[in-house]
Amino acid sequence: MIIKHITKTSLLLGLFALVGCSLVAFSFKYTFEQIAANERAKLLSTLNQFISENEYDNDLLNDTRIINNEIVYRARQGKKPVAAIMTTVAPDGYNGRISLLIAINYNGSLIGVRVLSHQETPGLGDKIELRRSNWILTFNQRSLTNPNPAAWKVKTDGGEFDQLTGATITPRAIVKAVYKTLVFYQKNRQLVFAL
């Protein structure tokens, strides 16, 4: 009697497991493509914050290059380079890595910078996010000569960029990462846009 009960319970649990796994597999199969399409649309929308659709005619999401393990999205108009939108990481944020998108015009001037992800302190370091403050917009239209290289620091360190009240390490890390990306771009522009 007990063996029969255990067998019956085991079969019932196995059936529930099979049905549950089947439902998960079915859901994944039929939602995977939609999720991927939604992620691509969101990424394209983010990239278009930097460069509007009428400024390029290529497929921004497919005209990419991976350099130093970072993705570079390349905007072109009639195969002529217009801008590069580069992913990079500021490794030395207060609470760790800060992932960034840095958009650079072909001529080397910054279009803008956006924070993709971070673990900075809410209410202090999170003011690097555009939805929290306009601080990140201070990079717009900057270049390696605007300001001069010595001024690519936060004001506390003798530079031109404001730090955030109570959070100097976070802006310092971002300023440093943006400057390094601009230097890299200047030295490797041909590589960035090579076909």
N, CA, C and O of each residue as an XYZ file, in Angstrom:
780
protein
N       0.817     -1.195      0.000
C       0.000      0.000      0.000
C       0.865      1.265      0.000
O       0.607      2.198     -0.761
N       1.894      1.290      0.860
C       2.763      2.464      0.929
C       3.553      2.612     -0.361
O       3.722      3.728     -0.852
N       4.038      1.518     -0.916
C       4.802      1.561     -2.163
C       3.914      2.071     -3.294
O       4.362      2.853     -4.133
N       2.668      1.635     -3.318
C       1.716      2.074     -4.343
C       1.471      3.583     -4.210
O       1.407      4.292     -5.215
N       1.336      4.066     -2.989
C       1.110      5.494     -2.729
C       2.348      6.326     -3.155
O       2.218      7.385     -3.769
N       3.538      5.817     -2.812
C       4.775      6.520     -3.194
C       4.911      6.558     -4.713
O       5.288      7.591     -5.266
N       4.618      5.472     -5.387
C       4.697      5.403     -6.844
C       3.719      6.387     -7.477
O       4.062      7.112     -8.412
N       2.502      6.399     -6.955
C       1.468      7.296     -7.482
C       1.891      8.767     -7.287
O       1.748      9.579     -8.202
N       2.404      9.100     -6.109
C       2.843     10.464     -5.814
C       4.020     10.851     -6.705
O       4.076     11.974     -7.207
N       4.963      9.926     -6.905
C       6.125     10.193     -7.766
C       5.698     10.462     -9.200
O       6.192     11.387     -9.844
N       4.775      9.643     -9.694
C       4.283      9.837    -11.060
C       3.561     11.183    -11.194
O       3.712     11.883    -12.196
N       2.784     11.527    -10.182
C       2.061     12.801    -10.197
C       3.047     13.985    -10.183
O       2.866     14.950    -10.925
N       4.078     13.907     -9.343
C       5.099     14.966     -9.302
C       5.852     15.058    -10.627
O       6.138     16.154    -11.109
N       6.171     13.910    -11.211
C       6.844     13.879    -12.511
C       5.991     14.530    -13.595
O       6.497     15.268    -14.441
N       4.702     14.249    -13.557
C       3.776     14.844    -14.530
C       3.714     16.361    -14.367
O       3.740     17.098    -15.353
N       3.630     16.828    -13.111
C       3.631     18.273    -12.872
C       4.929     18.914    -13.349
O       4.904     19.995    -13.938
N       6.067     18.256    -13.101
C       7.361     18.777    -13.550
C       7.406     18.847    -15.073
O       7.887     19.830    -15.638
N       6.907     17.809    -15.734
C       6.896     17.787    -17.194
C       6.010     18.900    -17.749
O       6.403     19.593    -18.687
N       4.834     19.074    -17.186
C       3.917     20.131    -17.629
C       4.540     21.512    -17.369
O       4.481     22.393    -18.227
N       5.133     21.695    -16.186
C       5.759     22.982    -15.856
C       6.902     23.321    -16.791
O       6.991     24.447    -17.281
N       7.783     22.353    -17.047
C       8.911     22.581    -17.966
C       8.407     22.869    -19.379
O       8.950     23.725    -20.077
N       7.377     22.157    -19.789
C       6.808     22.382    -21.124
C       6.250     23.800    -21.251
O       6.430     24.449    -22.282
N       5.575     24.279    -20.205
C       5.025     25.637    -20.234
C       6.139     26.688    -20.298
O       6.028     27.670    -21.031
N       7.201     26.478    -19.533
C       8.328     27.411    -19.557
C       8.978     27.418    -20.946
O       9.260     28.483    -21.494
N       9.214     26.236    -21.508
C       9.825     26.139    -22.834
C       8.933     26.792    -23.894
O       9.421     27.509    -24.767
N       7.635     26.542    -23.811
C       6.679     27.129    -24.757
C       6.705     28.655    -24.648
O       6.762     29.356    -25.659
N       6.661     29.162    -23.413
C       6.676     30.615    -23.200
C       7.960     31.228    -23.741
O       7.923     32.261    -24.410
N       9.089     30.602    -23.455
C      10.378     31.114    -23.928
C      10.416     31.150    -25.445
O      10.821     32.148    -26.042
N       9.991     30.055    -26.068
C      10.047     29.961    -27.533
C       9.224     31.066    -28.193
O       9.658     31.658    -29.182
N       8.058     31.342    -27.658
C       7.177     32.302    -28.304
C       7.350     33.736    -27.830
O       6.745     34.646    -28.397
N       8.151     33.955    -26.818
C       8.398     35.338    -26.383
C       9.835     35.787    -26.642
O      10.115     36.985    -26.594
N      10.752     34.858    -26.915
C      12.157     35.186    -27.113
C      12.345     36.220    -28.218
O      13.053     37.209    -28.028
N      11.722     36.000    -29.362
C      11.871     36.927    -30.489
C      11.318     38.308    -30.149
O      11.915     39.318    -30.520
N      10.196     38.364    -29.455
C       9.608     39.648    -29.082
C      10.495     40.376    -28.077
O      10.679     41.590    -28.171
N      11.037     39.642    -27.126
C      11.939     40.256    -26.145
C      13.176     40.810    -26.840
O      13.602     41.929    -26.552
N      13.752     40.039    -27.750
C      14.934     40.496    -28.497
C      14.598     41.739    -29.328
O      15.395     42.675    -29.392
N      13.429     41.751    -29.960
C      13.017     42.917    -30.755
C      12.827     44.141    -29.862
O      13.205     45.251    -30.238
N      12.242     43.941    -28.683
C      12.058     45.055    -27.742
C      13.396     45.598    -27.257
O      13.559     46.811    -27.125
N      14.360     44.710    -26.988
C      15.677     45.151    -26.547
C      16.390     45.939    -27.642
O      17.039     46.946    -27.361
N      16.272     45.483    -28.889
C      16.886     46.207    -30.015
C      16.249     47.588    -30.181
O      16.946     48.571    -30.430
N      14.931     47.658    -30.041
C      14.233     48.938    -30.177
C      14.659     49.902    -29.074
O      14.857     51.091    -29.323
N      14.799     49.386    -27.858
C      15.231     50.235    -26.743
C      16.662     50.732    -26.970
O      16.953     51.905    -26.738
N      17.544     49.855    -27.418
C      18.925     50.258    -27.699
C      18.965     51.309    -28.800
O      19.675     52.307    -28.675
N      18.216     51.099    -29.869
C      18.184     52.075    -30.955
C      17.653     53.412    -30.470
O      18.167     54.460    -30.859
N      16.640     53.388    -29.632
C      16.099     54.627    -29.063
C      17.168     55.354    -28.243
O      17.284     56.578    -28.312
N      17.943     54.597    -27.470
C      19.026     55.201    -26.681
C      20.087     55.805    -27.598
O      20.552     56.919    -27.358
N      20.469     55.085    -28.636
C      21.471     55.599    -29.573
C      20.957     56.851    -30.289
O      21.721     57.773    -30.574
N      19.657     56.869    -30.574
C      19.081     58.024    -31.264
C      18.929     59.245    -30.361
O      18.562     60.318    -30.839
N      19.205     59.101    -29.068
C      19.285     60.272    -28.198
C      20.511     61.112    -28.576
O      20.540     62.322    -28.351
N      21.502     60.462    -29.142
C      22.737     61.138    -29.530
C      22.688     61.650    -30.960
O      23.108     62.772    -31.242
N      22.185     60.840    -31.842
C      22.197     61.171    -33.263
C      20.844     60.795    -33.854
O      20.407     59.648    -33.764
N      20.193     61.778    -34.455
C      18.836     61.524    -34.952
C      18.882     60.693    -36.232
O      19.883     60.671    -36.948
N      17.784     60.022    -36.492
C      17.699     59.104    -37.627
C      17.961     59.777    -38.973
O      18.389     59.108    -39.913
N      17.716     61.076    -39.090
C      17.957     61.753    -40.371
C      19.429     62.133    -40.577
O      19.789     62.647    -41.636
N      20.275     61.884    -39.579
C      21.699     62.191    -39.708
C      22.522     61.003    -40.189
O      23.707     61.159    -40.483
N      21.924     59.824    -40.273
C      22.625     58.648    -40.768
C      21.666     57.804    -41.590
O      20.449     57.891    -41.429
N      22.231     56.982    -42.478
C      21.376     56.142    -43.308
C      21.756     54.659    -43.254
O      21.212     53.850    -44.006
N      22.675     54.310    -42.376
C      23.037     52.896    -42.229
C      22.252     52.267    -41.072
O      21.526     52.949    -40.349
N      22.417     50.967    -40.922
C      21.774     50.252    -39.825
C      22.703     50.335    -38.618
O      23.667     49.577    -38.515
N      22.414     51.238    -37.726
C      23.271     51.518    -36.571
C      23.538     50.271    -35.728
O      24.636     50.105    -35.196
N      22.557     49.411    -35.607
C      22.706     48.237    -34.753
C      23.543     47.134    -35.403
O      24.033     46.239    -34.714
N      23.705     47.195    -36.709
C      24.505     46.184    -37.397
C      25.839     46.711    -37.905
O      26.717     45.919    -38.247
N      26.011     48.010    -37.962
C      27.299     48.580    -38.357
C      28.087     48.831    -37.069
O      28.201     49.961    -36.594
N      28.620     47.747    -36.529
C      29.321     47.812    -35.256
C      30.721     47.240    -35.407
O      31.051     46.576    -36.390
N      31.502     47.516    -34.427
C      32.858     46.978    -34.361
C      33.170     46.746    -32.890
O      32.772     47.542    -32.040
N      33.860     45.692    -32.589
C      34.290     45.448    -31.217
C      35.779     45.750    -31.139
O      36.594     45.146    -31.836
N      36.112     46.698    -30.274
C      37.499     47.105    -30.071
C      37.768     47.076    -28.574
O      37.048     47.706    -27.800
N      38.790     46.356    -28.169
C      39.131     46.219    -26.743
C      37.937     45.760    -25.914
O      37.708     46.269    -24.817
N      37.185     44.809    -26.430
C      36.009     44.237    -25.765
C      34.866     45.224    -25.567
O      33.954     44.956    -24.785
N      34.895     46.335    -26.244
C      33.817     47.324    -26.170
C      33.147     47.420    -27.543
O      33.808     47.275    -28.572
N      31.856     47.660    -27.555
C      31.112     47.782    -28.815
C      31.144     49.226    -29.277
O      30.974     50.152    -28.483
N      31.363     49.405    -30.573
C      31.314     50.730    -31.192
C      30.210     50.690    -32.250
O      30.267     49.903    -33.195
N      29.205     51.551    -32.075
C      28.145     51.702    -33.068
C      28.565     52.839    -33.981
O      28.906     53.925    -33.513
N      28.541     52.590    -35.296
C      29.059     53.576    -36.237
C      27.935     54.144    -37.090
O      27.217     53.407    -37.766
N      27.794     55.457    -37.051
C      26.776     56.139    -37.860
C      27.435     56.648    -39.133
O      28.510     57.248    -39.094
N      26.778     56.401    -40.260
C      27.297     56.837    -41.556
C      26.164     57.461    -42.375
O      24.993     57.119    -42.208
N      26.532     58.355    -43.234
C      25.598     58.950    -44.187
C      26.214     58.739    -45.562
O      27.242     59.336    -45.882
N      25.588     57.887    -46.379
C      26.156     57.575    -47.682
C      27.555     56.995    -47.574
O      28.432     57.346    -48.364
N      27.773     56.127    -46.624
C      29.049     55.457    -46.337
C      30.119     56.382    -45.768
O      31.229     55.943    -45.465
N      29.784     57.665    -45.625
C      30.728     58.620    -45.028
C      30.528     58.607    -43.511
O      29.396     58.741    -43.046
N      31.609     58.447    -42.724
C      31.478     58.420    -41.264
C      30.886     59.711    -40.709
O      31.262     60.809    -41.120
N      29.958     59.564    -39.774
C      29.308     60.705    -39.136
C      29.653     60.751    -37.648
O      30.044     61.793    -37.121
N      29.502     59.606    -36.979
C      29.728     59.571    -35.529
C      29.958     58.136    -35.073
O      29.577     57.177    -35.744
N      30.588     58.022    -33.919
C      30.770     56.724    -33.269
C      30.158     56.815    -31.878
O      30.358     57.792    -31.158
N      29.417     55.791    -31.519
C      28.859     55.715    -30.174
C      29.514     54.498    -29.532
O      29.285     53.357    -29.936
N      30.328     54.771    -28.527
C      31.183     53.744    -27.953
C      30.726     53.360    -26.548
O      30.384     54.219    -25.734
N      30.726     52.060    -26.280
C      30.495     51.606    -24.917
C      31.844     51.596    -24.208
O      32.867     51.266    -24.809
N      31.841     51.949    -22.968
C      33.063     51.888    -22.172
C      32.690     51.752    -20.701
O      31.522     51.860    -20.326
N      33.687     51.518    -19.894
C      33.461     51.349    -18.457
C      34.419     52.243    -17.692
O      35.619     52.282    -17.966
N      33.862     52.955    -16.729
C      34.693     53.660    -15.748
C      34.858     52.656    -14.604
O      33.918     52.442    -13.838
N      36.033     52.040    -14.476
C      36.174     50.949    -13.505
C      36.272     51.404    -12.053
O      36.144     50.592    -11.136
N      36.497     52.687    -11.843
C      36.830     53.178    -10.510
C      35.775     54.089     -9.902
O      36.099     55.086     -9.258
N      34.506     53.738    -10.110
C      33.435     54.464     -9.432
C      33.481     54.186     -7.939
O      34.202     53.291     -7.498
N      32.745     54.917     -7.179
C      32.756     54.750     -5.718
C      32.367     53.329     -5.316
O      32.977     52.733     -4.428
N      31.346     52.798     -5.983
C      30.889     51.436     -5.681
C      31.181     50.459     -6.804
O      30.510     49.433     -6.918
N      32.170     50.758     -7.636
C      32.542     49.823     -8.696
C      32.375     50.401    -10.081
O      32.448     51.612    -10.288
N      32.151     49.512    -11.015
C      32.112     49.842    -12.442
C      30.896     50.687    -12.810
O      29.792     50.483    -12.305
N      31.137     51.647    -13.713
C      30.066     52.476    -14.263
C      30.111     52.280    -15.775
O      31.098     52.639    -16.417
N      29.058     51.718    -16.343
C      28.999     51.491    -17.786
C      28.465     52.735    -18.477
O      27.471     53.321    -18.049
N      29.138     53.130    -19.552
C      28.808     54.375    -20.244
C      28.627     54.161    -21.738
O      29.183     53.230    -22.321
N      27.841     55.036    -22.343
C      27.798     55.214    -23.789
C      28.375     56.593    -24.050
O      27.945     57.576    -23.445
N      29.348     56.670    -24.952
C      29.983     57.942    -25.269
C      29.871     58.147    -26.775
O      30.401     57.357    -27.557
N      29.184     59.203    -27.174
C      28.968     59.495    -28.588
C      29.914     60.609    -29.031
O      29.988     61.669    -28.409
N      30.637     60.340    -30.124
C      31.656     61.266    -30.607
C      31.413     61.551    -32.085
O      31.294     60.627    -32.891
N      31.341     62.834    -32.436
C      31.260     63.220    -33.841
C      32.528     62.768    -34.554
O      33.567     62.575    -33.922
N      32.442     62.603    -35.852
C      33.611     62.175    -36.618
C      34.807     63.091    -36.368
O      35.948     62.630    -36.340
N      34.548     64.395    -36.185
C      35.637     65.361    -35.985
C      36.265     65.282    -34.592
O      37.253     65.968    -34.328
N      35.718     64.467    -33.707
C      36.305     64.282    -32.384
C      35.617     65.026    -31.253
O      36.017     64.895    -30.096
N      34.593     65.804    -31.565
C      33.865     66.484    -30.487
C      32.791     65.554    -29.927
O      32.209     64.741    -30.646
N      32.548     65.693    -28.640
C      31.552     64.851    -27.987
C      30.139     65.282    -28.358
O      29.811     66.468    -28.357
N      29.331     64.313    -28.668
C      27.900     64.571    -28.827
C      27.264     64.503    -27.441
O      26.433     65.336    -27.080
N      27.672     63.494    -26.674
C      27.145     63.356    -25.331
C      27.578     62.063    -24.675
O      28.219     61.211    -25.289
N      27.215     61.942    -23.420
C      27.543     60.774    -22.605
C      26.281     60.356    -21.848
O      25.513     61.204    -21.394
N      26.073     59.054    -21.715
C      24.966     58.536    -20.918
C      25.476     57.376    -20.069
O      26.364     56.629    -20.478
N      24.903     57.245    -18.897
C      25.225     56.146    -17.998
C      24.262     55.004    -18.306
O      23.044     55.187    -18.298
N      24.814     53.834    -18.575
C      23.989     52.653    -18.831
C      23.674     51.901    -17.546
O      22.543     51.464    -17.335
N      24.682     51.754    -16.691
C      24.454     51.067    -15.420
C      25.530     51.466    -14.418
O      26.631     51.870    -14.792
N      25.189     51.343    -13.141
C      26.117     51.674    -12.065
C      25.568     51.130    -10.754
O      24.427     50.675    -10.680
N      26.395     51.185     -9.732
C      25.993     50.777     -8.387
C      26.262     51.911     -7.394
O      26.483     51.664     -6.208
N      26.241     53.141     -7.878
C      26.577     54.275     -7.025
C      25.476     54.536     -5.990
O      24.343     54.083     -6.148
N      25.818     55.254     -4.958
C      24.932     55.492     -3.830
C      23.698     56.301     -4.240
O      23.838     57.395     -4.786
N      22.496     55.780     -3.985
C      21.280     56.534     -4.284
C      21.273     57.871     -3.528
O      21.616     57.931     -2.347
N      20.885     58.916     -4.217
C      20.821     60.240     -3.611
C      22.126     61.008     -3.685
O      22.132     62.219     -3.464
N      23.223     60.349     -3.988
C      24.525     61.018     -4.123
C      25.107     60.713     -5.503
O      25.002     61.520     -6.426
N      25.715     59.550     -5.624
C      26.380     59.179     -6.869
C      25.443     58.938     -8.030
O      25.867     59.006     -9.183
N      24.168     58.656     -7.754
C      23.245     58.382     -8.855
C      22.848     59.644     -9.621
O      22.091     59.569    -10.589
N      23.351     60.794     -9.196
C      23.073     62.033     -9.936
C      23.821     62.084    -11.267
O      23.714     63.063    -12.005
N      24.570     61.036    -11.569
C      25.198     60.904    -12.887
C      24.165     60.493    -13.933
O      24.412     60.610    -15.133
N      23.023     60.020    -13.484
C      21.945     59.632    -14.391
C      21.204     60.880    -14.860
O      20.944     61.787    -14.070
N      20.870     60.921    -16.126
C      20.158     62.069    -16.684
C      18.807     62.267    -16.014
O      18.354     63.404    -15.875
N      18.162     61.203    -15.603
C      16.846     61.348    -14.958
C      16.953     61.941    -13.553
O      15.947     62.372    -12.990
N      18.163     61.969    -12.978
C      18.378     62.514    -11.636
C      18.926     63.942    -11.648
O      18.607     64.742    -10.768
N      19.757     64.257    -12.657
C      20.306     65.616    -12.763
C      20.848     65.829    -14.179
O      20.960     64.885    -14.961
N      21.174     67.060    -14.488
C      21.727     67.403    -15.803
C      23.251     67.343    -15.837
O      23.860     67.741    -16.830
N      23.870     66.854    -14.774
C      25.331     66.849    -14.694
C      25.978     66.191    -15.902
O      26.974     66.702    -16.414
N      25.445     65.080    -16.369
C      26.046     64.323    -17.471
C      26.062     65.137    -18.775
O      26.847     64.850    -19.678
N      25.194     66.150    -18.865
C      25.133     66.984    -20.074
C      26.318     67.942    -20.182
O      26.513     68.564    -21.226
N      27.113     68.070    -19.113
C      28.271     68.980    -19.176
C      29.319     68.501    -20.170
O      30.231     69.252    -20.519
N      29.199     67.261    -20.628
C      30.159     66.740    -21.614
C      29.792     67.102    -23.048
O      30.634     67.022    -23.943
N      28.550     67.495    -23.270
C      28.108     67.813    -24.627
C      29.004     68.865    -25.264
O      29.307     69.891    -24.654
N      29.421     68.601    -26.491
C      30.231     69.500    -27.322
C      31.655     69.706    -26.813
O      32.360     70.590    -27.300
N      32.083     68.911    -25.849
C      33.468     68.993    -25.377
C      34.364     68.225    -26.340
O      33.883     67.465    -27.181
N      35.662     68.431    -26.209
C      36.638     67.716    -27.035
C      37.957     67.676    -26.287
O      38.038     68.139    -25.149
N      38.977     67.134    -26.903
C      40.286     67.075    -26.254
C      40.890     68.461    -26.045
O      41.784     68.636    -25.217
N      40.402     69.441    -26.795
C      40.910     70.808    -26.636
C      39.910     71.730    -25.943
O      40.191     72.912    -25.747
N      38.763     71.206    -25.578
C      37.729     71.996    -24.914
C      37.144     71.189    -23.767
O      36.150     70.490    -23.961
N      37.725     71.263    -22.587
C      38.817     72.133    -22.161
C      40.177     71.539    -22.535
O      40.257     70.468    -23.136
N      41.231     72.248    -22.173
C      42.569     71.736    -22.466
C      42.794     70.469    -21.634
O      42.115     70.270    -20.626
N      43.730     69.615    -22.037
C      43.922     68.328    -21.354
C      44.105     68.421    -19.839
O      43.627     67.549    -19.115
N      44.773     69.440    -19.352
C      44.997     69.569    -17.909
C      43.706     69.838    -17.144
O      43.638     69.580    -15.942
N      42.688     70.349    -17.817
C      41.424     70.683    -17.155
C      40.401     69.548    -17.206
O      39.274     69.723    -16.743
N      40.765     68.399    -17.752
C      39.863     67.246    -17.787
C      39.898     66.536    -16.433
O      40.317     65.384    -16.317
N      39.446     67.263    -15.426
C      39.361     66.771    -14.052
C      38.177     67.457    -13.392
O      37.623     68.418    -13.926
N      37.797     66.953    -12.229
C      36.771     67.654    -11.461
C      37.410     68.874    -10.804
O      38.627     68.926    -10.627
N      36.594     69.840    -10.449
C      37.099     71.098     -9.886
C      37.943     70.888     -8.628
O      38.919     71.606     -8.412
N      37.578     69.922     -7.806
C      38.345     69.622     -6.598
C      39.802     69.295     -6.926
O      40.706     69.574     -6.138
N      40.013     68.700     -8.099
C      41.362     68.317     -8.532
C      42.003     69.363     -9.437
O      43.036     69.103    -10.054
N      41.390     70.555     -9.520
C      41.937     71.618    -10.348
C      41.441     71.611    -11.781
O      42.019     72.275    -12.642
N      40.380     70.869    -12.045
C      39.836     70.779    -13.393
C      38.630     71.664    -13.606
O      38.340     72.560    -12.812
N      37.936     71.394    -14.694
C      36.813     72.238    -15.102
C      35.441     71.639    -14.804
O      34.437     72.347    -14.886
N      35.375     70.369    -14.463
C      34.094     69.694    -14.305
C      33.634     69.701    -12.852
O      34.408     69.421    -11.937
N      32.362     70.026    -12.661
C      31.784     70.023    -11.315
C      31.782     68.609    -10.757
O      31.584     67.634    -11.482
N      32.005     68.521     -9.459
C      31.779     67.252     -8.787
C      30.367     67.312     -8.220
O      29.744     68.374     -8.195
N      29.875     66.186     -7.774
C      28.551     66.145     -7.176
C      28.711     66.315     -5.668
O      29.636     65.759     -5.077
N      27.836     67.062     -5.057
C      27.914     67.281     -3.616
C      27.901     65.945     -2.887
O      26.957     65.165     -3.018
N      28.943     65.689     -2.125
C      29.047     64.453     -1.364
C      29.500     63.252     -2.169
O      29.587     62.144     -1.641
N      29.791     63.464     -3.444
C      30.193     62.326     -4.291
C      31.207     62.791     -5.330
O      30.848     63.049     -6.479
N      32.447     62.895     -4.937
C      33.493     63.338     -5.866
C      34.082     62.175     -6.651
O      34.470     62.350     -7.806
N      34.156     61.005     -6.057
C      34.791     59.854     -6.698
C      34.049     59.458     -7.975
O      34.675     59.137     -8.985
N      32.736     59.478     -7.931
C      31.929     59.076     -9.080
C      32.163     59.982    -10.284
O      32.481     59.467    -11.357
N      32.022     61.316    -10.166
C      32.286     62.166    -11.324
C      33.748     62.095    -11.768
O      34.035     62.168    -12.963
N      34.660     61.954    -10.831
C      36.079     61.834    -11.185
C      36.283     60.625    -12.105
O      37.006     60.714    -13.098
N      35.653     59.508    -11.778
C      35.778     58.292    -12.580
C      35.205     58.493    -13.980
O      35.786     58.032    -14.963
N      34.075     59.176    -14.072
C      33.443     59.391    -15.380
C      34.261     60.356    -16.224
O      34.476     60.095    -17.407
N      34.722     61.455    -15.654
C      35.540     62.412    -16.401
C      36.772     61.708    -16.960
O      37.130     61.897    -18.123
N      37.402     60.911    -16.142
C      38.603     60.177    -16.561
C      38.278     59.210    -17.706
O      39.029     59.134    -18.678
N      37.170     58.475    -17.600
C      36.783     57.513    -18.636
C      36.435     58.207    -19.945
O      36.797     57.725    -21.018
N      35.736     59.336    -19.866
C      35.368     60.073    -21.080
C      36.626     60.596    -21.763
O      36.765     60.490    -22.981
N      37.533     61.155    -20.985
C      38.782     61.678    -21.550
C      39.587     60.556    -22.218
O      40.093     60.733    -23.327
N      39.706     59.419    -21.555
C      40.450     58.288    -22.131
C      39.811     57.817    -23.437
O      40.507     57.449    -24.383
N      38.487     57.834    -23.475
C      37.787     57.417    -24.690
C      38.053     58.400    -25.821
O      38.260     57.989    -26.962
N      38.048     59.697    -25.515
C      38.360     60.698    -26.542
C      39.791     60.530    -27.069
O      40.028     60.632    -28.273
N      40.726     60.276    -26.177
C      42.123     60.062    -26.589
C      42.210     58.823    -27.478
O      42.860     58.844    -28.523
N      41.552     57.747    -27.055
C      41.548     56.524    -27.860
C      40.959     56.797    -29.243
O      41.513     56.374    -30.258
N      39.837     57.503    -29.273
C      39.179     57.800    -30.546
C      40.101     58.605    -31.463
O      40.217     58.302    -32.651
N      40.748     59.617    -30.917
C      41.635     60.442    -31.733
C      42.756     59.602    -32.345
O      43.099     59.782    -33.513
N      43.313     58.708    -31.578
C      44.422     57.881    -32.067
C      43.966     56.773    -33.003
O      44.753     56.292    -33.818
N      42.700     56.358    -32.900
C      42.222     55.177    -33.632
C      40.997     55.430    -34.496
O      40.259     54.493    -34.799
N      40.767     56.654    -34.895
C      39.568     56.976    -35.666
C      39.465     56.131    -36.937
O      38.381     55.663    -37.287
N      40.576     55.938    -37.617
C      40.545     55.131    -38.847
C      40.149     53.687    -38.539
O      39.381     53.078    -39.285
N      40.668     53.146    -37.452
C      40.306     51.790    -37.032
C      38.828     51.712    -36.679
O      38.149     50.749    -37.036
N      38.334     52.718    -35.982
C      36.925     52.737    -35.568
C      36.007     52.647    -36.783
O      35.009     51.927    -36.749
N      36.331     53.366    -37.854
C      35.441     53.404    -39.012
C      35.841     52.487    -40.166
O      35.196     52.490    -41.214
N      36.901     51.707    -39.976
C      37.336     50.789    -41.038
C      36.230     49.796    -41.354
O      35.519     49.331    -40.462
N      36.096     49.481    -42.629
C      35.070     48.506    -43.051
C      35.518     47.100    -42.878
O      34.771     46.172    -43.188
